[in-house]
Amino acid sequence: MTFLDRALAGADGDWMYRFAASLYPICRSITGDGVRATLRAVGAHLPLTIHEVPTGTAVLDWTVPREWNVREAWIRGPGGEKIVDFAAHNLHLVSYSVPVRARMPLAELRPHLHSLPDRPDWIPYRTSYYDENWGFCLPHRQLEALPEGDYEVCIDAALTEGSLSYGECLVSGRTTDEVLLSAHVCHPSLANDNLSGIALLTALGRALADASPRCSYRLLFAPGTIGSITWLARNRERVGNIRHGVCLSCVGDGAGPYYKRSRQGGAPVDRAFAHVIATRGRGEVADFFPYGYDERQYCSPGFDLPVGLFERSRFGVFPQYHTSADDLSLIAPEHLAESYAMVVEALDVLESDRLLVGTRPHGEPQLGRRGLYQAIGGDAERTDRQMAMLWVLNLADGRHTLLDMAERARLPFRIVRETAALLEQHDLLRPA
Ligand code: ZN
């Protein structure tokens, strides 16, 4: 069994979906008990180390913020009934809202209420991390119908000296070459933008441990921006081992696939994902831009790590993005499984790409005499395998890697890799 076969054994879409669904009700933010509960759930499946970094710790140009936890938050209308309740949906409360206990007329409350006029039935997702403020989010249709009168507002939240939590898991391979795999864990009840990446990364971590990989894999489950900045600040001396990396987000729907290159642009991970998307015959590959998820931090100029971003729907573009409509109906087991397979196919390139040289470069070797025509016949990939054999023999001049060959031949890397292994068995190829 190859790395690819072993890693693909973890492509259990139903499991990933169920795991995402189990995490959906939890109120996460950039700090607090929701992140801890999420990391503990991940840690039930992986040897995860949970790090706690105290409030006030200087991390690069940032400071670890106070920890935020909510007990309850609601608004009572003029009639005394709860019209908005955090217990009903955690998106109702602006994340990092400061504590409030007050009565006020609608005009005073109104600036603290957020809605989406063009999506009147959805609750928006809003945060106020680095600005002391408070607010509630609700469907625009409900906001429009609020009567004049006095409203009672309660946000029983604590902003305290605590810590920022992130989870880290190292799957050791045969070499110290590291692959950084990163997912953000700071969004509350949002399925595609948050939970899909967490579920895929957890499933992948379980499978990698059994895949006897060449590379070592460092899995990071951290709150967006401040979490990756904190990790980078505490691991400056370690980042030199990172050869490849990718952030995973929005991997639970059927759009795309989409890959955003690292800042380096032509790193092996960039070529690997571009190749996987090209062989799928659909999807998009974009150049790096300094907006998005934690690739922004990994690709800041002082680090300039080869870390890209893999998604299905692009963040900020799909209509449900950062709204209550990014719920469990937006993601599906088959899409999670397909995303998983694409990531593993890209990792297979990083695991297996190598230089080979042909032992009989003068004229084509006689394949029939060696039984190689029989070996390649008989399956649905027959034509691809036949072409792969000719391409590999032709390009195995010690200057083209297997990925170079796969790109040039427009054939899946797996077929080129398997063909090269077969030719090696027949002493027609050797390591360069
Ligand atoms: Zn987001």
Residues whose N, C-alpha, C, O or C-beta is under 5 A from the ligand:
A	BS01	ZN	D193
